[in-house]
């Protein structure tokens, strides 16, 4: 049972906040790069954020920069995405994905085939 499990999604009003969690089950996240990818209705998947294996490197899509914060707690085998000042355009299914890599680097690609593990996703709906 090797999988990533996302949680924390839900319905929130514009301007609100959500904290998404990505927990690894069956494997240790050490040396794994983690990306958060979302897919809005009728749109292509978009890389939202990423964090390197150690956590020293992070990156964000321009659309979420300044509003979202990614972090990881390897002791808990979990990566988080704190989302503040949410907008309706943030609505979508949010996936976390893992790619093995020893080097400390960030990976934020929307292409599922480029990851070793891909979660089931959690729905985020921003609506008044």
N, C-alpha and C positions, 0 to 999 in steps of 0.2 A: 504494500500500500504506500507507494511513493506519490505524493501529490501536494499541491498547493491549495490552500483553502482560504478564500477571501471572505471577509465579513465586514459589517459596519455600514453597508449601504442602506438606503431608505429614502423617504420623501422629506424634503426640506424646502423651506421657503427661500427665495432669493435673498442673499446676504447672510444666510445661515452657514453652519459648519457641520462637517462630518469627519470622522476619523475612520479610515479604512485599515483593516489589518490583513496581512498575508502571512499565514502560518504554514510552515513546512511540516509535513507529516511523512515520516519514514526515511528522512535524510536530513543531514545537517547542512545548514545554509552557508557554513564557512566555505570560502572560495567560490561562491556562487554570486554572480551579478543578478540583480533584481530590477526588473522594469515594470512599471505600471502602464497599461495600455487601455484605452477606452474606445468604445464604438457607439457612436450616437446613431439614432435611427436614420437610415438612408444615407449614411456617410461612411467613408473609409475609416478603418481603424487608425487611431492616432496615438503615438507614443506620448505619454503624459510626463513621466518622470522616471528617473533611474538612480540607482545607488550602487556603488562599487562593492566588491566583495568585503573589503574591510570597512567601508563606509566613509572613507575620506573624500570620495568624489561623488558629487551629486549633480544632476542636471534636470532641467525642466523645459517643457514646451513653452514657447513664448506666450501662449494663450493662458497659461496658469502661473507663470512666473510671478512671484511676489504674493501669491495667494495660497499656494500649496507648498507643503514641506514634507519631504521624504526622510525617513530615518529607519534605522534597524537596531534590533536588540538581539544579538546572536545568542545570548544566554537563554532567551526565550524562543529562539528560532523563528523570529517574527520580524516582518518589515511593515512599517506603517506609512500611511499617506494622510497627513492632516490637510484637510481642505477647508479653507476659510473663504468668506466673501463669495459664496457660490452663486453662479449665474445660471439661468435657464440653459444656456449653451453647454454647460457642464454635464447635462443630462446624458446618461448612457450606461452601458454595462462596463464596469471596470474590472480588468483582469490583471493579475500579477503573473509574471513569468520569470523563470530562472534559467540562466545560462552559465554553465561551468566555465570558470576561468581563474587561474592562479594569480595572474597579474591584477593589480588594483586598477580597474577600469570600469567605466560606466557604459551600459548598453541600453539604448532606448529606441528600439525598432518596433514598428507595428506588425511585422511579419512573424506569424506564429511559428513558421518552420525554422526560424533562426534560434529558437529557444529549446532547451531540453525538457522543460516542464512548463505547463500553462494551466492556470487555474480555471475553475468553472465560472468565475465572474460574480460580481455583486452589483445589483441594480442601484443606480443613483438617479434620483429624479428631483430636479429643482424646479419647483412650480409654486405659484401663489394660489 
